[in-house]
Amino acid sequence: MYIYRTLYFYTYNNTIKKMKKTLSLLVFLLSSIVILAQSVEYQTFIYTSDDLADEIQNLCEERNSTRSYMGDLFNASKESVKGIASGYVTSFIDLGVNAIGTLLTRNSRLKDEWEETVRSENIYTTKISTVSEMNDFYKETSFDGALDPKGMRFDGIGCLRKDGNDTVFYISCHIDRNKINRIINHSKFELALDTLIICPTRSNLPNSILDIPFSFEERKNFCLSITMKLTSSWMNEIVQLQKDQELGEFSLEIPVDSSQLDKNGFFRYVRKGKETPKYKIRGESFIVPRSYMGFRDENDEYRISFGTGEYKLSMELKETCDITEQYRKNWKKDRKRRKEMEPSEDILTHSWQVVSSQQWNELTKQWVITTLKAPADIITKDVIDKLGFEAETEY
């Protein structure tokens, strides 16, 4: 009888332990599902063009330019691939980046603290950048100078975000063809907006770990802001290194209200032909300086040449909004809703890890840059090694 009781007690304890382990695993999996459900992925494109060089050359010929390199200016490579499919692609995967502990005011019942929490949700920022330099602003090296625009390939920037099969954000802008003369006269270019799609109700607002949808009844003055920067490093002719110099910055700000949306809740803009864009992209950029370099030819004569132009691109997307008076009046009801949706403390105390990689895809002739942000205990060393990521931890 004693042995039987001991065995029963041992079996009972093991069963309880297994149940606890199973319950812990379920809690972890549910937490992971909550985090993964908030994933956000952006694809950023750097366009190339076969036609831009020809257009600039035609303009030069019309103006009878006397600059020495104009005879064969901008013979762009016919191997360049056009459009989104051939651009450089940057994927930004953001898992749970919204998790900000200060968003939840569980212990306070004051309206001011509720409003501070809600206001903190009214801004969302995503930063996307290349991991290392792109090395082909121009197709070929030059023997004429650091700002020789011959073979220029860069032709604009685009960015896409999809939710399932639906495009919920898309922007496309190219070098402004109406201002090509600025490249010739000042070594500068401007961008023109071609296409813009925004869906406020499926945006990243409100920026909360809670599953609260965007509503124009609760939020107003939705605005999308985009900032793009071009930087470069090069060696000049007197062997001085110019490190991470900003060549230019572009910005666009689009306010959207419910009256501008179609029946499906989308704001859409498409520029027709070469008409003046309705929404202006502010700013300008110098073309990328070629780096000074030398070599010996087949006759052992030393010759000076200039490289193909290395550069980096960074983009910041910011979504902002305000609180409506109706939402403010119903703050007690909203506090109760938030209390019911409140996640476990464990989700809010995760440390966050950022990993990134950059690879050249020879088949599609494009760079693929992936940035992943997720809880540190989800991203294992094995995952980092296999994907070729570089990691850093945030808290």
C-alpha positions as CSV (number, residue, x, y, z in Angstrom):
1,M,0.0,0.0,0.0
2,Y,2.8,2.4,0.9
3,I,4.6,1.7,-2.5
4,Y,1.3,2.2,-4.3
5,R,0.8,5.6,-2.7
6,T,4.3,6.7,-3.4
7,L,4.0,5.6,-7.0
8,Y,0.7,7.4,-7.4
9,F,2.1,10.6,-5.8
10,Y,5.2,10.4,-8.2
11,T,2.9,10.0,-11.2
12,Y,0.6,12.8,-10.1
13,N,3.6,15.2,-9.7
14,N,5.0,14.3,-13.1
15,T,1.6,14.9,-14.7
16,I,1.3,18.3,-13.0
17,K,4.8,19.3,-14.2
18,K,4.0,18.2,-17.8
19,M,0.8,20.2,-17.7
20,K,2.7,23.3,-16.5
21,K,5.3,22.9,-19.3
22,T,2.5,22.5,-21.9
23,L,0.7,25.6,-20.5
24,S,4.0,27.6,-20.6
25,L,4.6,26.5,-24.2
26,L,1.1,27.6,-25.2
27,V,1.5,31.0,-23.5
28,F,4.8,31.5,-25.4
29,L,3.2,30.4,-28.7
30,L,0.3,32.7,-28.2
31,S,2.6,35.6,-27.4
32,S,4.6,34.8,-30.6
33,I,1.4,34.8,-32.6
34,V,0.4,38.2,-31.3
35,I,3.8,39.5,-32.3
36,L,3.9,37.9,-35.7
37,A,0.4,39.3,-36.4
38,Q,1.8,42.8,-36.3
39,S,4.4,42.2,-38.9
40,V,5.0,44.9,-41.4
41,E,6.9,44.5,-44.7
42,Y,8.0,47.2,-47.1
43,Q,9.8,46.8,-50.4
44,T,11.8,49.7,-51.7
45,F,12.9,50.0,-55.3
46,I,15.7,51.9,-56.9
47,Y,14.8,52.3,-60.5
48,T,17.1,52.1,-63.5
49,S,16.4,53.4,-67.0
50,D,17.5,53.0,-70.6
51,D,15.7,56.1,-71.8
52,L,16.9,58.7,-69.4
53,A,20.4,59.0,-70.9
54,D,19.0,59.3,-74.5
55,E,16.7,62.1,-73.4
56,I,19.5,64.0,-71.8
57,Q,21.7,63.6,-74.8
58,N,19.0,64.8,-77.1
59,L,18.6,67.9,-75.0
60,C,22.3,68.5,-75.1
61,E,22.4,68.3,-78.9
62,E,19.5,70.7,-79.2
63,R,21.3,73.2,-77.1
64,N,24.6,72.7,-79.0
65,S,26.6,72.2,-75.9
66,T,30.3,72.6,-76.1
67,R,31.3,70.5,-73.1
68,S,34.0,67.9,-74.2
69,Y,32.1,64.8,-73.2
70,M,28.8,65.7,-74.9
71,G,29.5,63.8,-78.1
72,D,28.7,60.5,-76.6
73,L,26.9,61.6,-73.4
74,F,24.8,59.0,-71.6
75,N,25.1,55.9,-73.8
76,A,23.2,53.9,-71.2
77,S,23.7,50.2,-71.2
78,K,20.9,48.2,-73.0
79,E,21.4,45.5,-70.4
80,S,19.7,47.6,-67.8
81,V,16.3,46.2,-66.8
82,K,13.4,48.6,-66.5
83,G,10.8,49.2,-63.9
84,I,10.0,47.8,-60.5
85,A,10.9,44.2,-61.5
86,S,14.5,45.1,-62.2
87,G,15.1,47.7,-59.5
88,Y,17.0,47.1,-56.3
89,V,14.6,45.6,-53.8
90,T,14.8,46.4,-50.1
91,S,12.5,44.3,-47.9
92,F,11.8,45.7,-44.4
93,I,10.2,43.2,-42.0
94,D,9.2,44.7,-38.7
95,L,7.9,42.3,-36.2
96,G,6.3,43.9,-33.1
97,V,8.2,47.2,-33.4
98,N,5.1,48.8,-31.9
99,A,5.7,47.3,-28.5
100,I,6.2,50.3,-26.3
101,G,5.7,49.7,-22.6
102,T,4.6,53.3,-21.9
103,L,1.6,52.8,-24.2
104,L,-0.4,51.0,-21.4
105,T,-1.5,53.0,-18.4
106,R,-3.0,50.1,-16.4
107,N,-2.8,51.6,-13.0
108,S,-4.1,55.1,-13.8
109,R,-7.7,56.2,-14.1
110,L,-7.0,59.8,-15.0
111,K,-8.2,61.2,-18.3
112,D,-4.9,63.1,-18.8
113,E,-2.9,59.8,-18.7
114,W,-5.4,58.2,-21.1
115,E,-4.9,61.1,-23.5
116,E,-1.2,60.9,-23.2
117,T,-1.3,57.2,-24.1
118,V,-3.6,57.8,-27.1
119,R,-1.4,60.6,-28.3
120,S,1.7,58.4,-28.1
121,E,-0.1,56.1,-30.6
122,N,-0.6,58.9,-33.1
123,I,2.9,58.6,-34.7
124,Y,4.6,55.6,-36.5
125,T,8.0,55.8,-38.0
126,T,9.7,53.3,-40.3
127,K,13.3,53.7,-41.4
128,I,14.7,51.8,-44.4
129,S,18.3,51.9,-45.6
130,T,20.8,50.0,-47.6
131,V,23.3,47.9,-45.7
132,S,26.3,48.7,-47.8
133,E,27.0,51.0,-50.8
134,M,25.4,50.5,-54.2
135,N,28.2,50.7,-56.7
136,D,26.6,51.5,-60.0
137,F,25.1,55.0,-60.2
138,Y,26.8,54.9,-63.6
139,K,27.2,51.9,-65.9
140,E,30.9,52.5,-66.7
141,T,34.0,54.2,-65.5
142,S,34.9,57.6,-67.0
143,F,38.1,59.2,-68.2
144,D,36.6,62.7,-68.2
145,G,35.9,63.7,-64.6
146,A,34.3,63.0,-61.3
147,L,30.9,64.4,-62.4
148,D,30.8,63.0,-65.9
149,P,27.2,61.9,-66.2
150,K,27.8,59.4,-69.0
151,G,26.0,56.1,-68.5
152,M,23.9,57.3,-65.6
153,R,21.5,54.5,-64.5
154,F,19.7,55.8,-61.4
155,D,16.2,56.9,-62.3
156,G,14.2,57.2,-59.1
157,I,12.8,55.5,-56.0
158,G,9.7,53.5,-55.2
159,C,8.2,51.8,-52.1
160,L,5.5,49.2,-51.6
161,R,3.6,47.7,-48.7
162,K,1.1,44.9,-49.1
163,D,-1.4,43.4,-46.7
164,G,-2.1,39.9,-48.0
165,N,-2.8,40.4,-51.7
166,D,-3.9,44.0,-51.3
167,T,-1.6,47.0,-51.9
168,V,-2.2,49.3,-48.9
169,F,0.7,51.7,-49.7
170,Y,2.6,52.4,-52.8
171,I,4.7,55.4,-54.0
172,S,6.7,55.7,-57.2
173,C,8.8,58.7,-58.2
174,H,11.3,59.2,-61.1
175,I,13.8,61.8,-62.1
176,D,11.8,64.8,-63.3
177,R,12.1,64.8,-67.1
178,N,11.0,68.4,-67.3
179,K,14.2,69.4,-65.4
180,I,16.9,67.3,-67.1
181,N,18.7,70.5,-67.9
182,R,19.7,70.8,-64.2
183,I,21.8,67.6,-64.6
184,I,23.7,69.3,-67.5
185,N,24.0,72.7,-66.0
186,H,24.4,72.0,-62.3
187,S,25.0,68.3,-61.8
188,K,21.7,68.1,-59.8
189,F,18.5,66.3,-60.3
190,E,14.9,66.5,-58.9
191,L,12.2,63.8,-58.4
192,A,8.6,63.9,-59.6
193,L,5.8,61.9,-58.1
194,D,4.2,59.4,-60.5
195,T,1.9,57.2,-58.4
196,L,0.7,57.2,-54.8
197,I,-1.7,54.8,-53.0
198,I,-2.6,55.2,-49.3
199,C,-5.1,53.3,-47.2
200,P,-5.4,55.0,-43.8
201,T,-7.6,52.4,-42.3
202,R,-4.9,49.8,-43.0
203,S,-2.0,51.9,-42.0
204,N,0.3,51.4,-39.0
205,L,-1.8,53.7,-36.9
206,P,-2.6,53.6,-34.1
207,N,0.9,52.6,-33.1
208,S,-0.1,50.2,-30.3
209,I,0.5,46.6,-29.4
210,L,-3.2,46.3,-28.9
211,D,-5.4,45.3,-31.9
212,I,-7.1,48.7,-32.3
213,P,-8.1,49.6,-35.9
214,F,-7.7,53.1,-37.4
215,S,-11.0,54.9,-37.5
216,F,-11.8,58.5,-38.7
217,E,-14.4,58.6,-35.9
218,E,-11.6,58.4,-33.4
219,R,-8.6,59.9,-35.4
220,K,-8.3,62.8,-37.7
221,N,-5.7,64.7,-39.7
222,F,-4.0,61.6,-41.1
223,C,-0.7,62.6,-42.8
224,L,2.0,60.6,-44.5
225,S,5.5,62.1,-44.6
226,I,8.4,60.6,-46.6
227,T,12.0,61.7,-46.4
228,M,14.7,60.2,-48.7
229,K,18.4,60.9,-48.4
230,L,21.3,60.1,-50.8
231,T,24.8,59.8,-49.4
232,S,28.2,58.8,-50.9
233,S,31.9,58.4,-50.1
234,W,34.6,59.0,-52.7
235,M,38.3,59.9,-53.1
236,N,39.0,63.1,-54.9
237,E,41.9,64.0,-57.3
238,I,44.1,65.2,-54.5
239,V,43.7,62.0,-52.6
240,Q,41.3,63.3,-50.0
241,L,38.6,61.0,-48.7
242,Q,35.1,62.3,-48.6
243,K,33.3,60.1,-46.2
244,D,29.5,59.7,-46.0
245,Q,28.7,63.0,-47.5
246,E,25.0,63.9,-48.0
247,L,24.3,64.7,-51.6
248,G,20.7,65.6,-51.3
249,E,17.4,65.1,-49.5
250,F,13.8,64.8,-50.8
251,S,10.6,65.1,-48.8
252,L,6.9,64.6,-49.5
253,E,4.0,65.3,-47.1
254,I,0.5,64.1,-48.0
255,P,-2.5,64.9,-45.7
256,V,-5.5,62.6,-46.2
257,D,-9.1,63.0,-44.9
258,S,-12.1,60.7,-45.4
259,S,-13.5,62.9,-48.2
260,Q,-10.5,62.0,-50.4
261,L,-11.0,58.2,-50.2
262,D,-12.7,56.0,-52.8
263,K,-15.5,53.6,-51.8
264,N,-12.9,51.0,-50.7
265,G,-11.1,53.5,-48.4
266,F,-8.1,54.2,-50.6
267,F,-6.5,57.5,-51.6
268,R,-5.2,57.2,-55.1
269,Y,-3.1,59.5,-57.3
270,V,-1.6,58.7,-60.8
271,R,0.2,61.3,-62.8
272,K,-0.6,61.3,-66.5
273,G,2.2,61.6,-69.0
274,K,4.6,64.5,-68.3
275,E,2.0,66.7,-66.6
276,T,3.1,68.7,-63.6
277,P,2.6,66.5,-60.5
278,K,-0.3,67.6,-58.2
279,Y,1.9,66.8,-55.2
280,K,5.4,68.2,-55.3
281,I,8.4,66.3,-54.0
282,R,10.6,69.0,-52.3
283,G,14.4,69.0,-52.5
284,E,17.2,68.1,-54.9
285,S,20.4,66.1,-55.0
286,F,23.7,66.2,-56.7
287,I,24.6,63.3,-59.0
288,V,27.0,60.9,-57.3
289,P,30.7,61.9,-57.6
290,R,32.9,59.3,-59.2
291,S,35.9,58.2,-57.1
292,Y,39.4,59.1,-58.4
293,M,41.5,56.1,-59.4
294,G,44.4,55.3,-61.7
295,F,45.7,52.3,-63.7
296,R,48.4,51.4,-66.2
297,D,47.3,50.6,-69.8
298,E,48.7,47.9,-72.1
299,N,51.6,50.3,-72.9
300,D,52.4,50.6,-69.2
301,E,51.3,54.2,-69.3
302,Y,49.6,55.5,-66.1
303,R,46.2,56.8,-66.8
304,I,43.6,58.6,-64.6
305,S,40.0,57.4,-64.5
306,F,36.9,57.8,-62.3
307,G,34.7,55.1,-60.9
308,T,31.0,54.1,-61.3
309,G,29.7,56.0,-58.3
310,E,29.0,54.3,-54.9
311,Y,26.1,55.6,-52.9
312,K,23.7,54.8,-50.1
313,L,20.0,55.4,-49.9
314,S,17.9,55.9,-46.7
315,M,14.2,56.4,-46.4
316,E,12.0,57.4,-43.5
317,L,8.2,56.9,-43.6
318,K,6.2,58.6,-41.0
319,E,2.4,58.3,-40.3
320,T,0.8,60.8,-38.0
321,C,-2.8,61.8,-36.9
322,D,-4.7,63.5,-34.1
323,I,-7.6,62.6,-31.7
324,T,-11.2,63.6,-32.5
325,E,-13.4,65.3,-29.9
326,Q,-15.8,62.4,-30.1
327,Y,-13.0,60.0,-29.2
328,R,-11.9,62.2,-26.3
329,K,-15.5,62.4,-24.9
330,N,-15.7,58.6,-24.8
331,W,-12.3,58.1,-23.0
332,K,-13.8,56.0,-20.2
333,K,-15.3,53.5,-22.6
334,D,-12.1,53.3,-24.5
335,R,-10.1,52.8,-21.2
336,K,-12.3,49.8,-20.4
337,R,-11.8,48.4,-23.9
338,R,-8.0,48.7,-23.5
339,K,-8.1,47.0,-20.2
340,E,-9.9,44.0,-21.7
341,M,-7.4,43.8,-24.5
342,E,-4.3,44.3,-22.4
343,P,-1.5,41.7,-23.2
344,S,0.6,39.9,-20.7
345,E,3.5,41.7,-19.1
346,D,6.0,39.2,-20.7
347,I,5.3,40.6,-24.2
348,L,6.2,44.1,-23.1
349,T,9.5,43.2,-21.4
350,H,11.1,41.5,-24.4
351,S,14.4,42.7,-25.6
352,W,14.4,43.4,-29.3
353,Q,17.0,42.4,-31.9
354,V,17.7,43.9,-35.3
355,V,19.3,41.7,-38.0
356,S,20.0,42.7,-41.6
357,S,21.6,41.3,-44.8
358,Q,22.3,42.5,-48.3
359,Q,22.7,40.1,-51.2
360,W,23.0,40.5,-55.0
361,N,20.6,38.4,-57.1
362,E,22.3,37.7,-60.3
363,L,19.2,36.2,-61.9
364,T,17.0,39.3,-61.5
365,K,19.9,41.8,-61.5
366,Q,19.0,43.4,-58.2
367,W,20.1,43.9,-54.7
368,V,17.9,42.3,-52.0
369,I,18.3,44.0,-48.6
370,T,16.3,42.5,-45.7
371,T,16.0,44.0,-42.2
372,L,14.2,42.0,-39.5
373,K,13.2,43.2,-36.0
374,A,11.8,40.8,-33.5
375,P,12.1,39.6,-29.9
376,A,15.7,38.5,-29.2
377,D,14.6,35.0,-28.0
378,I,12.9,34.3,-31.3
379,I,15.9,35.1,-33.5
380,T,18.4,32.3,-32.8
381,K,22.1,32.3,-33.7
382,D,21.4,29.5,-36.1
383,V,18.8,31.7,-38.0
384,I,21.3,34.6,-38.1
385,D,24.1,32.4,-39.4
386,K,22.0,30.6,-42.0
387,L,20.5,33.9,-43.4
388,G,23.8,35.7,-43.3
389,F,22.5,38.4,-41.1
390,E,24.4,40.9,-38.9
391,A,22.8,41.4,-35.5
392,E,22.5,44.0,-32.8
393,T,20.3,43.9,-29.7
394,E,17.9,46.7,-28.6
395,Y,15.9,47.0,-25.4
